[in-house]
Every structure is written in structure tokens, then in C-alpha cells.
Amino acid sequence: MKTLLLSALLLASSLSALTLSEVIEKSLQKNPSLESINARIAANTHAIDVSNQFSNPELSLISNSIDSSEPMSQTVLTVKQKINYYAKRDSREKITLAEDALLKEKLNAAKVELVVKIKTEAYTIWELRELYKIIEEYIQLTNKNIRLYESYTSVSNNQHMGIMKAELSLSELKIQKSKLTSKIYSAYSRLSYLAAFKVKNLNISLDMGIKPDLKNYENRLTNNPELLVKTKELRKEDAKIALADVNNYPDINLIAGYAYRQNFDNYFNFGLSLALPIYGTEDALEEEVRASALVILSEKEDVRIAITSELKVYYAQMLSSYQIFHIVQDNALPQISHMFELSNSSISIGGDLFKYIDVLFQKLSLEQKSINAVSNYNKANAQISKLAGELK
């Protein structure tokens, strides 16, 4: 009955577990950290509508205090409409469209950053759970051998030392288990925060991948989010330069008025006005915008160099993890496993428990290194995926 109940609980737990892809998909849909950028994109949509509109017309009504019997006594209603120089409204619209593209690129970059953080935390959870599993196995194995060793009737002083070492080792394993329990709880809390919803159980399985290829990774850097953001910033600056250039040409104000005179004929008047760009203000503003564009161009080149350097760091981490994993799995573990089998056989006939514990913990250390290597390989790979702008 207990076995049936335990099986049912494990089945229910596995059914309620979310995959990493599901966690990422849900978090991208409703994460608060992305909502502010979405709100700015929505606000900029209205700015696009406004950018291509004419300025509001000005209406004025002017009356003087001259006696109505005089010809100069009048009340004048005047309308003034500003007409922008050719292409100014289009240039303003291009700036807001460039801002829209920039905001969308920043949203994508924020999503990529969120995804890599979720991946890293998920891989940490996998690593901690795998470490927890082998600690559990080694606790059971150590307990079993202590009971087996104590079952012998004649125990020498050296054998007493072996039992004491085994019990101390058992305590150390229990301490590690307690620490891992705390770390797993903390990792789930961090993952829930990043995902913006409660993640109670994560269904994830990791393996060591293929040997990393630097050239292949370098080809994926064209979609780097930081690089794309700088490209969009540069396009916005180019649009601002185009507007600054046409701002050297003055706008025209069209003026029309109607004068009412009580004792004389009424009349219309028409005119126009324009600003005279004689002080060089527009030229100075244009040079300022061009200087800002050069700053962003330099930043873009700096980003390009930085991401290439980052890629090499993560590639080195992947390669090291790959090599460590295969050293452990292909060389060290087969040797230690043979030593472990010999020690285990010796224990079954009352052999030296002291040596057995040493071999046992060497094997545990190697298995932990193997798990760490798989986790570190996948974490570095996630960082490379971020550099490539991937959302999966």
C-alpha cells in the first residue's frame, strides 16, 4: 500500500512539473520586467501619429481703443498657420519610427537576458538535484557497509577506526545533503522570481554535448542583441541628422486676417513670415547630433570587440567542461570503479573499512566533478546563445 501511494505521489509530481521551455514561454508572456518596455512601445505609437502632423493654427482677435468715427478704429481677427519646410515632417516621423524600432530591439534584448538567467537557474537546479541524488545513494551505501562491518563478532582496534571513519564520513554526507536541500529551495525561489510565477517542480534533463566549435559560434554573433540595439540607435541618430540638416531651412508662417470697422469698409489682409537662420544655431545643433552619432558608432565597435572576447571566454569554459567530463568518464571513473569493486568485495569478508571509505569518497568526488562539468558546459552554452540573441 505504501509503495502504491508513493508511486501515485511521484506520478502526480511528474505530471505537475514544468519543462524549461514551458517556464521560458510563460515568463516571456507576463514578466513585469518586460511590461515597462511594452508600455514605452505603446506610448511611442502615439508619438508616431503626432510626428507627421502640422502645428496647430494660431487664432488671434485684436481690437483698439480709437473712436469708431476714426478710420483706424478696427477689430482684427487673424489666423496664422505654420507650414514646415519640405521633408521636415517626414524627417520627424522617421525619428519616431527609428525610436519604435529601437524600443522593440531593446525589448528583444531584455527577453534574451531574461531567458539566459532562467536557463542558468534551471541548470543550477538540475546540478543540485543530481548532487543530492548521489549523496542519498552514498548515505545508503555507507549505512549498509557500517551495519555489515558491525555484524562481525571480532573487531580489532583498526577495524574500530574504520567504523569511526565511516560514521564521520556519513555525518559529512548528511551535512552536504542538508546544504543541498537549502540550495535547491533557494534556486527554485530565484527561478520563480525570474519566471514571475511559482515554479514548484522543474522537469529537466542535461547531458554533455558535442565538442565546442569556436568558428561555428562566431558565425552566430550577427544577431547579437547589444549589437542590434546599437545599430538601431545609430539609425535613429542618422534620422536626427537628416532633420537637423533640413532645420537649416526656415518654416513659413501663412497669415490671413479680417479687419472690421464700424463706420468704414471692412477689409482682408494676407501675409507670411519666416525665421532667419543667421546666427548659426542650426549648424551648431547639427554638429552636436553628428558628434552623438560618432559616439554611438564607437560604442558599436566596442560592443563588437567585447562580444568576441566574451565568446572566447565561454568557449574556453565549454571546452574545459567537455574535457573534464571525458577525463572523468573515460579514464578516472573506470579505474576508481575497479578499485571500488575490490574494496567492496573486501568489506563483505571483513576487510579494511578505512581504505574502502577513501575509495568511496574518491568515487563520489569524481561523480560530482562529472555533474559539475555537465552543468558548466550547458551554462556556458546558454551564455553563447545569449550572445547569438536566441530565445530558446
NORCOR-V54963 format. One record per pair of residues at least 12 apart in sequence whose ideal C-beta (glycine too) atoms are under 10 Angstrom apart, sorted by the first residue. I is the first residue (numbers start at 1). GAP is how many residues later the second one is. D is the distance in whole Angstrom. If there is no record, write none. Layout:
BEGIN
[[I,GAP,D] [I,GAP,D]]
END
This chain:
BEGIN
[[13,187,9] [13,188,6] [13,190,10] [14,187,8] [14,189,7] [15,186,10] [15,188,10] [16,184,7] [16,185,6] [16,187,9] [17,182,9] [17,183,8] [17,184,4] [17,185,6] [17,186,4] [17,187,9] [18,104,10] [18,177,9] [18,179,10] [18,181,6] [18,182,8] [18,183,7] [18,184,6] [18,185,6] [18,186,9] [19,103,10] [19,183,8] [19,184,5] [19,185,7] [19,186,10] [20,95,10] [20,98,8] [20,99,7] [20,101,10] [20,102,5] [20,103,9] [20,105,10] [20,106,9] [20,171,10] [20,182,7] [20,183,8] [20,184,5] [20,185,10] [20,186,10] [20,372,10] [21,182,10] [21,183,10] [21,371,7] [22,173,10] [22,177,10] [22,180,9] [22,181,9] [23,92,10] [23,95,6] [23,96,9] [23,98,9] [23,99,7] [23,168,7] [23,169,9] [23,171,9] [23,172,5] [23,174,9] [23,176,6] [23,179,7] [23,180,10] [23,181,9] [24,87,9] [24,90,8] [24,91,6] [24,94,6] [24,95,8] [24,98,9] [24,170,10] [24,171,8] [24,367,8] [24,368,7] [25,170,10] [25,366,10] [25,367,10] [26,169,6] [26,170,8] [26,171,6] [26,173,9] [27,84,9] [27,87,6] [27,88,8] [27,90,10] [27,91,6] [27,164,9] [27,165,10] [27,167,7] [27,168,4] [27,169,6] [27,170,7] [27,172,9] [28,82,10] [28,83,6] [28,86,7] [28,87,7] [28,90,9] [28,167,10] [28,168,10] [28,363,7] [29,167,9] [29,168,10] [30,165,9] [30,166,6] [30,167,8] [31,79,9] [31,80,9] [31,83,6] [31,87,10] [31,163,8] [31,164,7] [31,165,5] [31,166,9] [32,164,6] [33,77,7] [33,78,10] [33,80,9] [33,81,7] [33,161,9] [33,163,8] [34,73,7] [34,76,6] [34,77,7] [34,80,7] [34,162,9] [35,161,10] [36,71,10] [36,74,9] [37,66,6] [37,67,9] [37,69,6] [37,70,4] [37,71,9] [37,72,9] [37,73,6] [37,74,9] [38,65,9] [38,66,10] [38,69,7] [38,72,10] [39,64,10] [40,59,9] [40,60,10] [40,63,6] [40,66,9] [40,67,9] [41,58,9] [41,59,7] [41,61,10] [41,62,5] [41,63,6] [41,65,9] [41,66,7] [42,61,10] [43,60,9] [44,52,6] [44,53,9] [44,55,6] [44,56,5] [44,57,10] [44,58,9] [44,59,6] [44,60,9] [45,51,9] [45,55,7] [45,58,10] [46,50,9] [47,45,10] [47,46,10] [47,48,9] [47,49,5] [47,50,10] [47,52,7] [47,53,8] [48,44,10] [48,45,7] [48,47,10] [48,48,5] [48,49,6] [48,51,8] [48,52,6] [49,44,9] [49,47,9] [50,42,9] [50,43,9] [50,46,8] [51,38,7] [51,39,9] [51,40,9] [51,41,4] [51,42,4] [51,43,9] [51,44,7] [51,45,4] [51,46,8] [51,48,10] [52,32,10] [52,36,10] [52,37,5] [52,38,7] [52,39,10] [52,40,7] [52,41,4] [52,42,10] [52,44,9] [53,36,8] [53,39,9] [53,40,10] [54,27,7] [54,28,7] [54,29,8] [54,30,7] [54,35,8] [55,25,10] [55,26,8] [55,27,4] [55,28,9] [55,29,8] [55,34,10] [55,196,9] [55,198,10] [56,25,9] [56,26,9] [57,22,6] [57,23,7] [57,24,5] [57,25,8] [57,196,10] [57,197,9] [57,199,10] [58,20,8] [58,21,7] [58,22,4] [58,23,8] [58,24,8] [58,195,9] [58,197,9] [59,18,8] [59,19,7] [59,20,6] [59,21,8] [60,16,8] [60,17,8] [60,18,5] [60,19,8] [60,20,7] [60,195,10] [60,197,9] [61,14,7] [61,15,7] [61,16,5] [61,17,8] [62,12,9] [62,13,7] [62,14,5] [62,15,8] [62,16,7] [62,195,9] [62,197,9] [63,12,4] [63,13,8] [63,14,10] [63,197,9] [64,12,9] [66,195,10] [67,195,10] [67,196,10] [68,193,8] [68,194,4] [68,195,6] [68,196,9] [69,193,9] [69,194,6] [69,195,9] [70,191,9] [70,193,8] [70,194,9] [71,190,7] [71,192,8] [71,193,5] [71,194,9] [72,189,9] [72,192,9] [73,187,10] [73,188,6] [73,189,7] [73,190,8] [73,191,8] [74,184,10] [74,185,5] [74,186,6] [74,187,5] [74,188,9] [74,190,8] [74,192,8] [74,193,9] [75,183,9] [75,184,7] [75,185,5] [75,186,8] [75,187,9] [75,191,10] [76,181,5] [76,182,7] [76,183,5] [76,184,8] [76,185,10] [76,191,10] [76,193,8] [77,179,9] [77,180,6] [77,181,5] [77,182,8] [77,183,8] [78,177,6] [78,178,7] [78,179,4] [78,180,8] [78,181,9] [78,191,8] [78,193,9] [79,175,9] [79,176,7] [79,177,5] [79,178,7] [79,179,9] [80,173,5] [80,174,7] [80,175,5] [80,176,8] [80,177,9] [80,191,9] [80,192,10] [80,193,8] [81,171,9] [81,172,7] [81,173,5] [81,174,8] [81,175,8] [82,169,6] [82,170,8] [82,171,5] [82,172,8] [82,191,10] [82,192,10] [83,168,6] [83,169,5] [83,170,7] [83,171,6] [83,189,9] [83,191,10] [84,162,9] [84,163,10] [84,165,10] [84,166,10] [84,167,5] [84,168,8] [85,161,6] [85,162,8] [85,163,9] [85,164,4] [85,165,7] [85,166,6] [85,167,8] [85,189,9] [86,160,8] [86,163,8] [87,155,8] [87,156,9] [87,158,9] [87,159,5] [87,162,9] [88,154,10] [88,155,7] [88,158,5] [88,159,7] [88,161,8] [88,163,7] [89,154,10] [89,157,10] [90,149,10] [90,152,9] [90,153,9] [90,156,9] [91,148,7] [91,149,9] [91,150,9] [91,151,5] [91,152,4] [91,153,9] [91,154,8] [91,155,6] [91,156,9] [92,147,9] [92,148,10] [92,150,10] [92,151,6] [92,154,10] [93,146,9] [93,150,10] [94,141,9] [94,142,9] [94,144,9] [94,145,4] [94,146,9] [94,148,7] [94,149,8] [95,140,10] [95,141,6] [95,142,9] [95,143,10] [95,144,4] [95,145,6] [95,147,9] [95,148,6] [96,140,9] [96,143,9] [97,138,9] [97,139,9] [97,142,8] [98,134,7] [98,135,9] [98,136,9] [98,137,5] [98,138,4] [98,139,8] [98,140,8] [98,141,5] [98,142,8] [99,133,9] [99,134,10] [99,136,10] [99,137,6] [99,140,9] [100,132,10] [100,136,10] [101,127,10] [101,130,9] [101,131,5] [101,132,10] [101,134,7] [101,135,8] [102,126,10] [102,127,7] [102,128,10] [102,129,9] [102,130,4] [102,131,6] [102,132,10] [102,133,8] [102,134,6] [103,126,10] [103,129,9] [104,128,8] [105,120,7] [105,121,10] [105,122,10] [105,123,5] [105,124,5] [105,125,9] [105,126,8] [105,127,5] [105,128,9] [105,284,10] [106,119,9] [106,122,9] [106,123,6] [106,126,8] [106,127,10] [107,118,10] [108,115,10] [108,117,6] [108,120,8] [108,121,9] [108,281,7] [108,283,8] [109,115,9] [109,116,4] [109,117,7] [109,118,10] [109,119,7] [109,120,6] [109,277,9] [109,280,8] [110,115,9] [111,114,9] [111,278,9] [111,280,6] [112,111,9] [112,112,9] [112,113,5] [112,114,9] [112,273,8] [112,274,5] [112,275,9] [112,276,9] [112,277,6] [112,278,7] [112,279,6] [113,112,8] [113,113,10] [113,273,7] [114,80,7] [114,81,9] [114,82,9] [114,272,10] [114,277,9] [115,79,10] [115,267,8] [115,270,8] [115,271,7] [115,275,8] [115,276,5] [115,277,8] [116,263,9] [116,266,5] [116,267,6] [116,268,10] [116,269,7] [116,270,4] [116,271,9] [116,274,9] [116,275,10] [117,73,9] [117,74,9] [117,76,10] [117,77,5] [117,78,10] [117,265,9] [117,269,9] [118,72,10] [118,73,7] [118,76,5] [118,77,6] [118,81,9] [118,264,9] [119,75,10] [119,85,10] [119,259,8] [119,260,8] [119,262,9] [119,263,4] [119,264,9] [119,266,8] [119,267,9] [119,273,10] [120,70,10] [120,71,10] [120,74,9] [120,255,10] [120,258,9] [120,259,5] [120,260,10] [120,262,6] [120,263,8] [120,266,10] [121,65,10] [121,66,6] [121,67,9] [121,68,10] [121,69,5] [121,70,4] [121,71,9] [121,72,9] [121,73,6] [121,74,9] [121,78,9] [121,81,9] [121,258,10] [122,65,9] [122,69,6] [122,72,9] [122,73,10] [122,77,9] [122,80,6] [122,82,6] [122,84,9] [122,256,9] [122,257,10] [122,260,9] [123,64,10] [123,81,8] [123,83,7] [123,251,9] [123,252,5] [123,253,9] [123,254,9] [123,255,5] [123,256,5] [123,258,9] [123,259,7] [124,59,8] [124,60,9] [124,62,9] [124,63,5] [124,64,10] [124,66,8] [124,67,8] [124,251,7] [124,255,8] [125,58,9] [125,59,7] [125,61,10] [125,62,5] [125,63,7] [125,65,9] [125,66,7] [125,74,9] [125,76,10] [125,77,6] [125,79,7] [125,250,10] [126,61,10] [126,76,8] [126,78,5] [126,79,7] [126,80,5] [126,245,9] [126,248,8] [126,249,7] [126,252,8] [127,53,10] [127,56,9] [127,57,10] [127,60,9] [127,79,8] [127,241,10] [127,244,6] [127,245,7] [127,246,10] [127,247,8] [127,248,4] [127,249,9] [127,251,9] [127,252,9] [128,51,10] [128,52,6] [128,53,9] [128,54,10] [128,55,5] [128,56,5] [128,57,10] [128,58,9] [128,59,6] [128,60,10] [128,243,9] [128,247,9] [129,51,8] [129,55,6] [129,58,9] [129,73,9] [129,75,9] [129,242,10] [130,50,10] [130,75,10] [130,76,8] [130,237,9] [130,238,9] [130,240,9] [130,241,5] [130,242,9] [130,244,8] [130,245,8] [131,45,8] [131,46,9] [131,48,10] [131,49,6] [131,52,9] [131,53,9] [131,233,10] [131,236,9] [131,237,6] [131,240,6] [131,241,8] [131,244,9] [132,44,9] [132,45,7] [132,47,10] [132,48,5] [132,49,7] [132,51,9] [132,52,7] [133,47,10] [133,234,10] [133,238,9] [134,39,10] [134,42,10] [134,229,10] [134,230,7] [134,233,5] [134,234,7] [134,236,10] [134,237,8] [135,37,10] [135,38,6] [135,39,8] [135,40,10] [135,41,5] [135,42,5] [135,43,10] [135,44,10] [135,45,7] [135,46,10] [135,229,8] [135,233,9] [136,37,9] [136,41,7] [136,44,10] [137,36,10] [137,227,9] [137,230,9] [138,31,9] [138,32,9] [138,35,6] [138,38,9] [138,39,9] [138,222,7] [138,223,8] [138,225,9] [138,226,5] [138,229,9] [139,30,10] [139,31,7] [139,34,5] [139,35,7] [139,37,9] [139,38,7] [140,33,10] [141,32,10] [141,203,9] [141,219,7] [141,223,10] [142,24,6] [142,25,9] [142,27,6] [142,28,5] [142,30,10] [142,31,7] [142,32,10] [142,211,10] [142,214,10] [142,215,8] [142,218,7] [142,219,10] [142,222,10] [143,23,9] [143,24,10] [143,27,7] [143,30,10] [144,203,10] [145,17,10] [145,18,10] [145,21,7] [145,25,10] [145,198,10] [145,199,8] [145,202,5] [145,203,9] [145,208,7] [145,211,7] [145,212,8] [145,215,8] [146,16,9] [146,17,6] [146,20,5] [146,21,7] [146,23,10] [146,24,7] [146,207,8] [146,211,10] [148,199,7] [148,200,7] [148,202,9] [148,205,9] [149,13,7] [149,14,6] [149,17,7] [149,198,7] [149,199,10] [149,201,7] [149,202,9] [149,204,5] [149,207,9] [150,13,7] [150,16,10] [150,203,10] [151,199,9] [152,197,9] [152,198,5] [154,196,9] [155,195,9] [155,198,10] [156,194,10] [158,194,7] [158,195,9] [158,196,7] [159,191,8] [159,192,9] [159,193,8] [159,194,7] [159,195,9] [160,193,10] [161,191,10] [161,192,8] [161,193,6] [162,185,9] [162,189,9] [162,190,6] [162,191,3] [162,192,4] [162,193,8] [162,194,8] [162,195,7] [163,190,6] [163,191,9] [163,194,10] [164,189,9] [164,190,9] [165,188,7] [165,189,5] [165,190,10] [165,191,9] [165,192,5] [165,193,8] [166,181,10] [166,187,6] [166,188,8] [166,190,8] [166,191,5] [166,194,9] [167,190,10] [168,189,9] [169,188,5] [169,189,9] [169,191,8] [169,192,6] [169,195,9] [170,187,9] [172,189,9] [173,187,10] [173,188,9] [173,191,8] [176,188,9] [176,192,9] [187,12,10] [187,15,9] [188,12,7] [188,13,8] [188,14,8] [204,174,10] [206,165,9] [206,168,5] [206,169,7] [206,171,8] [206,172,5] [206,173,10] [207,118,10] [207,167,7] [207,170,9] [207,171,9] [208,113,8] [208,114,7] [208,116,10] [208,117,5] [208,118,8] [208,121,8] [208,162,9] [208,165,7] [208,166,5] [208,169,6] [208,170,9] [209,109,8] [209,112,9] [209,113,8] [209,116,10] [209,165,9] [209,168,6] [209,169,8] [209,172,7] [210,112,8] [211,107,9] [211,108,7] [211,111,6] [211,112,9] [211,115,9] [212,102,9] [212,103,6] [212,104,9] [212,105,9] [212,106,4] [212,107,5] [212,108,10] [212,109,9] [212,110,6] [212,165,8] [212,168,8] [212,169,8] [212,172,8] [213,102,9] [213,105,10] [213,106,10] [214,97,8] [214,98,7] [214,101,5] [214,102,9] [214,104,10] [214,105,9] [216,99,10] [216,168,10] [217,94,6] [217,95,9] [217,97,8] [217,98,6] [217,101,9] [217,164,9] [217,167,5] [217,168,10] [217,170,8] [217,171,8] [218,89,10] [218,90,7] [218,93,7] [218,94,9] [218,97,9] [218,169,10] [219,169,9] [220,91,9] [220,164,8] [220,165,8] [220,167,8] [220,168,4] [220,169,8] [220,170,8] [221,83,8] [221,86,6] [221,87,7] [221,89,10] [221,90,7] [221,163,9] [221,166,6] [221,167,6] [221,168,9] [222,166,8] [222,167,9] [223,164,9] [223,165,6] [223,166,4] [223,167,8] [224,79,8] [224,80,8] [224,82,10] [224,83,5] [224,84,10] [224,86,10] [224,87,9] [224,162,9] [224,163,6] [224,164,7] [224,165,6] [225,78,10] [225,82,10] [225,161,8] [225,162,8] [225,163,9] [225,164,5] [225,165,10] [226,73,10] [226,74,9] [226,76,10] [226,77,5] [226,78,9] [226,80,8] [226,81,7] [226,84,10] [226,160,10] [226,161,9] [226,163,9] [227,73,7] [227,74,10] [227,76,6] [227,77,6] [227,79,10] [227,80,7] [227,160,9] [227,162,9] [228,75,10] [228,161,7] [229,70,10] [229,71,9] [229,74,9] [230,66,6] [230,67,8] [230,68,10] [230,69,6] [230,70,4] [230,71,9] [230,72,9] [230,73,6] [230,74,9] [231,65,9] [231,69,7] [231,72,10] [232,64,10] [233,59,10] [233,60,9] [233,62,10] [233,63,5] [233,64,10] [233,66,8] [233,67,8] [234,59,7] [234,60,10] [234,62,5] [234,63,6] [234,65,9] [234,66,6] [235,58,10] [235,61,10] [236,56,10] [236,57,9] [236,60,9] [237,52,7] [237,53,8] [237,54,10] [237,55,6] [237,56,4] [237,57,9] [237,58,9] [237,59,6] [237,60,9] [238,51,9] [238,52,10] [238,55,7] [238,58,10] [239,50,10] [240,45,10] [240,46,9] [240,48,10] [240,49,5] [240,50,9] [240,52,8] [240,53,8] [241,45,7] [241,46,10] [241,48,5] [241,49,6] [241,51,9] [241,52,6] [242,44,10] [242,47,9] [243,42,10] [243,43,9] [243,46,8] [244,38,7] [244,39,9] [244,40,10] [244,41,6] [244,42,4] [244,43,9] [244,44,8] [244,45,5] [244,46,8] [245,37,9] [245,38,10] [245,41,6] [245,44,9] [245,45,10] [246,36,9] [246,40,10] [247,30,8] [247,34,9] [247,35,5] [247,36,10] [247,38,7] [247,39,7] [247,42,10] [248,29,6] [248,32,10] [248,33,10] [248,34,5] [248,35,7] [248,37,9] [248,38,7] [249,25,9] [249,28,8] [249,33,9] [250,23,9] [250,24,4] [250,25,5] [250,26,7] [250,27,6] [250,32,9] [251,22,10] [251,23,7] [251,24,7] [252,20,6] [252,21,8] [252,22,5] [252,23,10] [253,18,9] [253,19,6] [253,20,4] [253,21,7] [253,22,9] [254,16,8] [254,17,8] [254,18,6] [254,19,9] [255,14,8] [255,15,7] [255,16,4] [255,17,6] [255,18,7] [256,12,7] [256,13,7] [256,14,5] [256,15,8] [256,16,10] [257,12,5] [257,13,8] [257,14,8] [306,81,10] [307,79,10] [307,80,5] [307,81,10] [308,79,9] [310,73,7] [310,74,9] [310,76,9] [310,77,6] [311,72,9] [311,73,6] [311,76,6] [311,77,9] [313,67,8] [313,70,9] [313,71,10] [314,65,9] [314,66,4] [314,67,8] [314,68,9] [314,69,5] [314,70,5] [314,71,10] [314,72,9] [314,73,8] [315,65,8] [315,66,10] [315,68,10] [315,69,7] [316,64,8] [317,59,6] [317,60,8] [317,62,8] [317,63,4] [317,64,9] [317,66,8] [317,67,10] [318,58,8] [318,59,5] [318,60,9] [318,61,9] [318,62,4] [318,63,6] [318,65,9] [318,66,8] [319,58,9] [319,61,9] [320,53,8] [320,56,8] [320,57,9] [320,60,9] [321,51,8] [321,52,4] [321,53,7] [321,54,8] [321,55,4] [321,56,4] [321,57,9] [321,58,9] [321,59,7] [321,60,9] [322,51,8] [322,52,10] [322,54,10] [322,55,6] [322,58,10] [323,50,8] [324,45,6] [324,46,8] [324,48,8] [324,49,4] [324,50,10] [324,52,8] [324,53,9] [325,44,8] [325,45,6] [325,46,9] [325,47,9] [325,48,4] [325,49,6] [325,51,9] [325,52,7] [326,44,10] [326,47,9] [327,39,9] [327,42,9] [327,43,9] [327,46,9] [328,37,10] [328,38,5] [328,39,8] [328,40,10] [328,41,5] [328,42,5] [328,43,10] [328,44,10] [328,45,7] [329,37,9] [329,38,10] [329,41,6] [329,44,9] [331,35,10] [332,30,9] [332,31,9] [332,33,10] [332,34,5] [332,35,10] [332,37,8] [332,38,9] [333,30,7] [333,33,6] [333,34,7] [333,36,10] [333,37,7] [335,27,10] [335,31,9] [336,23,7] [336,24,10] [336,26,6] [336,27,5] [336,28,10] [336,29,9] [336,30,6] [336,31,9] [337,22,10] [337,26,7] [337,29,9] [338,21,10] [339,16,9] [339,17,10] [339,19,9] [339,20,5] [339,21,10] [339,23,8] [339,24,8] [340,16,8] [340,19,5] [340,20,7] [340,22,8] [340,23,5] [341,18,10] [342,13,10] [342,14,9] [342,17,8] [343,12,6] [343,13,4] [343,14,9] [343,15,8] [343,16,5] [343,17,8] [343,20,10] [344,12,7] [344,15,9] [344,16,9] [346,13,10] [347,13,10]]
END
